[in-house]
Amino acid sequence: MELTNKYVILIIYNIFNYSVICGYWGLTILVTIRVLLKRRTVPSFMAWLLMIYTLPLIGIITYLLFGEPNLGKKRLTKSKIVWSSSIFHINKLKNYYKNIFPKQKSDIASSVFTLCKHRQGIGALQGNQIQLFNKIDDTLISLIQDIELAQHRIDMIFYIWEPGGLVDYISKKLIIAAQRGVKCRLILDSVGCINFFNSSYPKILQQAGINIVKALHISLLHIFLRRMDLRQHRKMILIDSHIAYTGSMNMVDPNLFKKHIGIGEWIDIMLRIDGPVTSAMGIIFAFDWEMETGEHIMPLLLNTPYLTTKKNLIPKSTKNQHTIQIIPSGPGFPEGIIHQVLITLLYKAQKQLIITTPYLIPSDDLLYALCSAAQRGVKVHIIIPQNNDSILVNWASRAFFSELLDAGVFIHQFQTGLLHVKSISIDQKISLIGTVNLDIRSLWLNFEITLLIDSKSFSNDLNKIQQDYIAHSKLIDPKVWANRPYWKQIVERLFYLLSPLL
C-alpha cells in the first residue's frame, strides 16, 4: 500500500513537472509569435527575444507589461471616436479663419508643414507672439500674473506636479481663480504626480471647485491589458482662449525638486504664446480631457484677440509674430509623426544643428540622420547633461557616442545641473521646443507635444540660450573617449542591447 502511494505521488509530481514545462514553453512560443507579428525594428525585435529566452518567465512578464504600446481595446476605440470630434473642431477652425494659415514659409519648414497638415489635419498657424523663458522662476511668476487675470478657463496638463515652494503659490492662485468663477481643470499623470496625489492638495483644490483628473491610472486589474509605463508626458497650460504655455518644465520648484539625488538644479525652457495656435492646443486638451473623463468640452476657438467672427481678418500689428506648427503625438494620434518630422528636418539641415536633450537614445534612423548631417558638413552639436536621473539611460546613451563622434558630431556634457530642455535649432531658421526626448519612449510611446517655430528671430533667441549651455558644458574629446576603460565599454554595450526597451 505504501509503495502504491509513493508511486501515485511520483506520477502526480511528474505530471505537474511536465505541465509546468509544457505550459512555460507554450507561453514562450505564444509570446514569441506575438513579437513576430508586431512590426518593429530589428534591434527591438532581437532585444525582446533575447530577454524572453535568457530570463525565464521574467522576460515574458516584462514583455506582457511593456512590450507593446497598448492602451487597451476600449480606450483605443474611444480614442478614434474622440479624435473624429477633434477633426471637426480643426475643420471649424480652418473654415472660419483661413487668414491664419501662412502663405510665406521658409524652405526648411514648408515640406514639414505640408506633412503635418496631411497627417494630422492642420498645418502651421501664423500671428503668434512668443516669450521664451529659460528660468523656471520667471515662468512661474509670469504664470501667476496670467492666472490672476484669467476670466473664463484655466486648463493644465502635467507629467509631474510636485508640491512645495512656488508651486504651492500656484495652487493658491488657482483656488482664488476658481472662487471667482474661473473654470479650472487639471490633467495630471498618475505616476509622475504620485507625490501630489499622496498629499493634501488634491482634496484642497477639489473643495475649491477645481477639477482634477488622474491620467492613465494604474490598476492591477488591467496590468496585462494595458501598458503601464505609457504616460501622459505633455506639459501644457491654457488660459482663456489666447494664452498658452508649453515646454520642458514640470510643475515643480527647481530650488526643491529632487535635490536628494545630487545632480543639481533642473534646467528647463518654457514658452508663453499669445495667438491662434492656442486654439489648436485647446483641441488637444479637449481630446485628452474627454479620453480621461468621457466629458466633451468645447475648445474656445472664437474668442481670441487675434480672431473675430469676420473672415480673413489678420492682426493689425505684425511685429514679433511667429508661425507655429503644433505637433501632438502618442496613441490615438498619427503614428510616428514626431519621428517623421525629425527625420525630415535633420536631412534638410545645411549649416548647423544644435540639439539639447536629457535622454539620448535615438532610433537607428535618427542616428544615421545625425551622422549623415555631420558627414556632409553640417555642424552638429548635441548637448546632454553630464549626469541625469536615470542610470539605465545614462549608460545606454553612451553606447551611441562612438558612432556620433566618429561622424564628426560634437557632444557636450552640461556640467551645472540636469539639463532637461528638449530643443532643436536648424540653420538658425527654425526651432523645435516641447516635451519630446530623443529616446524611444518619447518618440513612439508617450503622449507628447512639440512646437515647430518658423522664425529667424526666435531661432536666434534660442541659439543664444543653447550657446550658453555649450559654454557651461564639457566637450567630449573623441580620442579620450576611444581610450576609456574596457569595462565601461562592456557595460555600455550591455545597456545598448536594452535601448529599444527603454
C-alpha positions in Angstrom: 0.0 0.0 0.0 2.8 2.3 0.9 4.6 1.6 -2.4 1.4 2.3 -4.3 1.0 5.7 -2.6 4.6 6.6 -3.4 4.0 5.6 -7.0 0.9 7.8 -7.2 2.8 10.7 -5.7 5.6 10.2 -8.2 3.2 10.1 -11.1 1.4 13.3 -9.9 4.8 15.0 -9.4 5.9 14.1 -12.9 2.6 15.2 -14.4 3.0 18.5 -12.6 6.6 19.0 -13.8 5.7 18.2 -17.4 2.6 20.5 -17.2 4.8 23.4 -15.9 7.4 22.8 -18.5 4.9 22.5 -21.3 3.0 25.5 -20.0 6.1 27.6 -19.9 7.3 26.7 -23.4 3.8 27.0 -24.7 3.6 30.6 -23.3 7.0 31.3 -24.6 6.0 30.3 -28.1 2.8 32.3 -28.0 4.7 35.4 -26.8 7.4 34.8 -29.5 4.7 34.6 -32.2 3.2 37.9 -30.8 6.7 39.5 -31.0 7.0 38.3 -34.6 3.5 39.6 -35.6 4.2 43.1 -34.4 6.0 45.3 -36.9 9.1 46.6 -35.1 12.7 47.4 -35.8 15.2 44.5 -35.9 17.1 45.7 -32.9 13.9 46.0 -30.9 12.8 42.5 -32.1 16.2 41.0 -31.2 16.3 42.7 -27.7 12.9 41.3 -26.8 13.7 37.8 -28.0 17.0 37.9 -26.0 15.1 38.9 -22.9 12.4 36.3 -23.3 14.8 33.4 -23.8 17.6 34.4 -21.4 15.4 35.5 -18.5 12.8 32.7 -18.0 9.4 33.9 -17.1 10.7 37.4 -16.2 11.2 38.1 -19.9 7.7 37.0 -20.7 6.2 39.1 -17.9 8.2 42.1 -18.9 7.0 41.8 -22.5 3.4 41.5 -21.4 3.8 44.6 -19.3 5.9 46.8 -21.5 6.3 45.1 -24.9 3.5 46.9 -26.8 2.1 50.5 -26.8 -1.2 49.1 -25.7 -3.9 51.4 -24.4 -6.5 48.7 -24.1 -9.1 47.9 -26.7 -11.9 50.1 -25.2 -9.6 53.1 -24.8 -8.2 52.7 -28.3 -11.7 52.5 -29.8 -12.7 55.5 -27.7 -9.6 57.5 -28.9 -10.7 57.1 -32.5 -14.2 58.4 -31.8 -12.8 61.3 -29.8 -10.3 62.2 -32.5 -13.1 62.3 -35.0 -14.7 65.0 -32.9 -11.3 66.8 -32.7 -11.1 66.8 -36.5 -14.5 68.5 -36.6 -13.1 71.4 -34.4 -9.9 71.5 -36.6 -12.1 71.9 -39.7 -14.2 74.5 -38.0 -11.0 76.5 -37.2 -9.8 76.2 -40.8 -13.2 77.2 -42.3 -13.6 80.3 -40.1 -10.0 81.7 -40.2 -8.3 81.0 -43.5 -6.1 84.0 -42.9 -4.2 82.5 -40.0 -2.6 79.9 -42.3 0.8 81.2 -43.6 1.4 81.8 -47.3 5.1 82.5 -46.8 7.2 79.7 -45.3 10.9 79.1 -45.0 12.4 76.5 -47.4 13.1 74.2 -44.5 9.7 74.3 -42.9 7.5 74.2 -45.9 7.5 70.5 -46.5 7.1 69.7 -42.8 4.1 72.0 -42.6 2.6 70.1 -45.6 3.4 66.8 -43.9 1.7 67.7 -40.7 -1.4 69.1 -42.5 -1.7 65.9 -44.4 -1.2 63.6 -41.4 -3.0 65.4 -38.6 -5.4 67.7 -40.4 -3.9 71.1 -39.5 -0.9 72.9 -40.6 1.0 75.9 -39.2 -0.7 79.0 -37.8 0.7 82.5 -38.1 0.2 85.6 -36.0 1.6 84.3 -32.7 3.6 86.2 -30.1 6.1 84.2 -28.0 8.0 84.8 -24.8 10.9 82.5 -24.2 11.7 81.7 -20.5 14.9 79.9 -19.6 14.4 80.1 -15.9 11.6 78.3 -14.1 11.2 81.1 -11.5 10.5 83.6 -14.3 8.0 81.2 -15.9 6.1 80.7 -12.6 6.0 84.4 -11.9 4.6 85.1 -15.4 2.1 82.3 -14.9 0.9 83.7 -11.6 0.2 87.0 -13.3 -1.8 85.3 -16.1 -3.8 83.3 -13.6 -4.7 86.4 -11.7 -6.1 87.9 -15.0 -7.9 84.8 -16.1 -11.7 85.3 -16.7 -13.1 82.1 -18.1 -10.9 79.0 -18.2 -7.6 77.6 -16.9 -6.6 74.2 -18.3 -3.4 72.4 -17.4 -1.7 69.1 -18.2 1.5 68.0 -16.4 3.5 64.8 -16.1 4.9 65.9 -12.7 3.2 68.2 -10.2 5.4 68.4 -7.0 4.0 70.3 -4.0 6.4 72.8 -2.4 7.8 76.3 -2.9 6.4 78.4 -5.7 4.2 75.5 -6.8 2.1 75.9 -3.7 1.7 79.6 -4.6 0.4 78.5 -8.0 -2.1 76.2 -6.2 -3.3 79.1 -4.0 -3.8 81.3 -7.1 -5.8 78.6 -8.8 -8.1 78.3 -5.8 -8.6 82.1 -5.8 -9.4 82.0 -9.6 -11.9 79.1 -9.1 -13.6 81.0 -6.3 -14.2 84.0 -8.6 -15.8 81.7 -11.2 -13.0 80.7 -13.5 -13.4 77.1 -14.7 -10.1 75.2 -13.7 -9.2 71.7 -15.0 -6.0 69.7 -14.3 -4.9 66.6 -16.1 -2.1 65.0 -14.0 -0.2 61.8 -14.8 -1.0 59.2 -12.1 2.7 58.1 -11.9 4.6 61.3 -12.3 2.3 63.1 -9.9 2.2 60.4 -7.2 3.6 62.7 -4.5 0.9 65.2 -5.3 -1.9 62.7 -5.1 -0.5 61.4 -1.8 -0.5 64.9 -0.4 -3.4 67.0 0.9 -3.6 69.2 -2.2 -6.0 67.2 -4.3 -8.7 67.4 -1.7 -8.0 71.1 -1.0 -8.1 72.0 -4.7 -11.2 69.9 -5.4 -13.0 71.5 -2.5 -12.3 74.9 -4.1 -14.1 73.7 -7.3 -11.0 72.7 -9.3 -11.5 69.5 -11.4 -8.6 67.2 -11.2 -8.2 64.1 -13.3 -5.6 61.3 -12.7 -4.4 60.4 -16.2 -3.7 56.8 -17.2 -4.5 55.4 -13.8 -2.6 52.2 -12.9 -4.7 49.3 -11.9 -3.7 45.7 -11.1 -6.8 44.6 -12.8 -5.5 45.9 -16.1 -1.8 45.2 -15.6 -1.6 42.8 -18.6 -4.2 44.5 -20.7 -2.7 48.0 -20.9 0.9 49.1 -20.9 1.6 50.6 -17.5 4.6 52.8 -18.4 2.7 54.6 -21.2 2.4 58.1 -19.7 0.8 61.5 -20.1 4.1 63.4 -20.7 2.7 66.7 -22.0 3.3 70.0 -20.2 0.7 72.5 -21.3 -1.2 75.4 -19.8 -4.2 77.2 -21.5 -5.6 80.4 -20.0 -8.9 81.7 -21.5 -8.7 81.5 -25.3 -5.5 83.0 -26.2 -2.6 82.4 -23.8 -0.7 79.1 -23.6 2.5 77.8 -22.0 4.4 74.7 -23.1 7.9 73.4 -23.0 10.0 71.0 -20.9 9.1 72.3 -17.4 7.1 70.2 -15.0 5.1 71.9 -12.3 8.0 71.9 -9.8 10.1 74.4 -7.9 13.7 73.9 -9.1 15.0 75.0 -5.8 13.4 72.0 -4.1 12.8 69.3 -6.8 14.9 66.1 -6.5 17.7 67.7 -4.5 18.4 64.4 -2.8 19.7 62.7 -5.9 22.7 65.1 -6.1 22.7 66.1 -9.7 21.9 69.8 -9.3 19.1 72.0 -10.3 16.8 71.0 -13.3 17.2 73.4 -16.2 14.2 73.9 -18.4 12.7 76.1 -21.1 9.1 77.3 -21.4 7.2 79.3 -24.0 4.4 81.7 -23.4 2.3 82.1 -26.5 -0.4 84.6 -27.3 -2.2 83.9 -30.6 -4.1 81.4 -32.8 -2.0 78.4 -32.1 -3.6 78.2 -28.6 -6.9 77.2 -30.3 -5.1 74.1 -31.7 -3.7 73.4 -28.3 -7.2 73.7 -26.8 -8.3 71.0 -29.2 -5.6 68.7 -27.9 -6.6 69.4 -24.3 -10.2 68.7 -25.1 -9.1 65.4 -26.6 -7.1 64.4 -23.5 -9.9 65.5 -21.2 -12.6 63.5 -23.0 -10.3 60.5 -23.1 -9.9 60.5 -19.3 -13.4 61.7 -18.2 -15.8 61.0 -21.0 -16.9 64.6 -20.8 -16.9 66.5 -24.1 -15.8 70.1 -23.8 -15.9 72.8 -26.5 -12.5 74.3 -27.3 -12.5 78.1 -27.2 -11.9 78.8 -30.9 -13.5 82.1 -31.5 -12.7 84.4 -28.6 -9.1 85.5 -29.1 -7.8 89.0 -29.6 -6.5 87.8 -33.0 -9.7 86.2 -34.2 -13.2 87.5 -34.6 -16.2 86.2 -36.5 -15.2 88.2 -39.5 -13.3 86.0 -42.1 -9.9 87.0 -43.4 -9.2 89.4 -40.5 -5.5 89.5 -39.7 -3.7 91.1 -36.7 -3.1 94.8 -37.3 0.4 94.6 -35.8 2.8 92.1 -37.3 5.8 92.9 -35.1 7.4 89.9 -33.4 4.8 87.5 -34.7 5.7 83.9 -35.5 4.4 80.9 -37.4 4.0 77.8 -35.3 3.2 74.2 -36.2 1.7 72.3 -33.3 2.6 68.6 -33.3 0.8 66.3 -30.7 1.9 62.7 -30.5 1.0 59.5 -28.7 -1.5 56.7 -29.0 -4.6 57.9 -30.9 -2.6 60.5 -32.9 -0.9 59.9 -36.2 1.6 57.1 -35.6 5.3 58.1 -35.6 4.6 61.7 -36.7 7.2 63.4 -34.5 9.8 60.8 -35.6 8.9 61.5 -39.2 9.1 65.3 -38.7 12.6 65.0 -37.0 14.0 62.8 -39.8 12.7 65.2 -42.4 14.2 68.2 -40.7 17.6 66.6 -40.0 18.1 65.8 -43.7 17.2 69.3 -44.6 19.8 70.9 -42.4 22.6 72.6 -44.4 24.8 74.5 -41.9 24.1 73.9 -38.2 22.1 71.7 -35.9 22.0 72.3 -32.1 20.1 69.7 -30.0 19.5 69.7 -26.3 18.0 66.5 -24.7 18.3 64.9 -21.3 17.9 61.4 -22.7 19.8 60.4 -25.9 18.7 57.0 -27.2 18.0 57.7 -30.8 16.4 55.2 -33.3 18.6 53.9 -36.0 17.1 56.3 -38.5 17.7 59.3 -36.3 21.3 58.1 -35.5 22.0 57.8 -39.3 20.4 61.2 -40.0 22.6 62.9 -37.4 25.7 61.2 -38.6 24.8 61.9 -42.2 24.3 65.6 -41.4 27.8 65.8 -39.8 29.4 63.9 -42.6 28.1 66.3 -45.3 29.5 69.3 -43.4 26.7 70.4 -41.1 28.0 71.4 -37.7 26.0 69.1 -35.4 26.1 69.9 -31.6 24.3 67.7 -29.1 24.1 69.0 -25.5 23.2 66.4 -22.8 23.6 66.5 -19.0 26.8 65.1 -17.5 24.5 63.0 -15.2 20.8 62.5 -15.2 18.2 60.9 -13.0 18.2 57.5 -14.9 21.2 55.3 -14.5 20.0 52.9 -17.2 19.6 55.8 -19.7 22.9 57.3 -18.7 24.8 54.2 -19.7 22.7 53.3 -22.7 23.2 56.9 -24.2 27.0 56.4 -24.1 26.7 53.4 -26.4 25.9 55.9 -29.2 28.7 58.3 -28.6 31.4 56.5 -30.6 29.4 56.4 -33.8 28.4 60.0 -33.4 31.9 61.2 -32.6 33.4 59.3 -35.5 31.0 61.0 -37.8 32.1 64.4 -36.5 29.2 65.2 -34.2 30.2 67.5 -31.2 28.9 66.1 -27.9 28.7 68.5 -25.0 28.1 67.3 -21.4 26.4 70.0 -19.4 28.1 70.5 -16.0 25.8 72.7 -13.9 22.7 70.7 -13.3 20.3 68.4 -15.1 19.7 70.0 -18.5 16.1 68.9 -19.0 15.5 71.1 -22.1 14.2 69.4 -25.3 15.1 71.7 -28.2 16.4 71.7 -31.7 17.5 74.7 -33.8 18.2 74.2 -37.5 20.3 76.6 -39.6 19.1 79.4 -37.2 15.9 79.5 -39.2 13.5 77.1 -37.4 13.2 75.6 -34.0 11.5 72.8 -32.1 10.7 73.0 -28.5 8.4 70.7 -26.5 8.3 67.6 -24.3 9.9 65.1 -26.6 13.2 63.5 -25.6 15.4 61.8 -28.2 14.5 58.3 -26.9 12.2 55.5 -27.9 9.7 56.3 -25.2 9.0 59.9 -26.3 9.2 59.2 -30.0 6.8 56.2 -30.1 5.0 55.7 -26.7 4.1 58.7 -24.5 1.6 61.5 -25.1 3.8 64.4 -26.1 3.6 67.9 -27.6 6.1 69.7 -29.8 6.1 73.2 -31.3 7.9 73.8 -34.6 8.6 77.6 -34.9 9.4 79.1 -38.3 11.1 82.3 -37.3 14.7 83.5 -37.6 14.3 86.0 -34.7 13.1 83.3 -32.4 15.7 80.9 -33.6 18.4 83.5 -32.8 17.0 83.8 -29.3 17.0 80.1 -28.8 20.5 79.8 -30.3 21.9 82.3 -27.7 20.5 80.1 -24.9 21.9 77.0 -26.4 25.3 78.6 -26.8 25.2 79.4 -23.1 24.6 75.7 -22.4 27.6 74.9 -24.5 29.7 77.4 -22.6 28.8 75.5 -19.4 29.5 72.1 -20.9 32.5 69.9 -21.4 33.2 68.8 -25.0 33.9 65.1 -25.3 37.3 64.5 -26.9 37.0 61.6 -29.4 40.5 60.4 -28.7 40.0 60.3 -24.9 36.6 58.7 -25.4 38.1 55.9 -27.6 40.6 55.1 -24.8 38.0 54.8 -22.0 38.3 51.6 -19.8 37.1 48.4 -21.4 34.7 47.7 -18.5 32.8 50.8 -19.3 32.6 49.8 -23.0 31.2 46.4 -22.0 28.6 48.0 -19.6 27.6 50.5 -22.4 27.1 47.6 -24.9 25.0 45.6 -22.4 22.7 48.6 -21.8 22.7 49.3 -25.6 21.0 45.8 -26.0 18.2 47.1 -23.8 18.0 50.5 -25.5 15.0 49.6 -27.7 13.1 48.8 -24.5 13.9 51.9 -22.5 
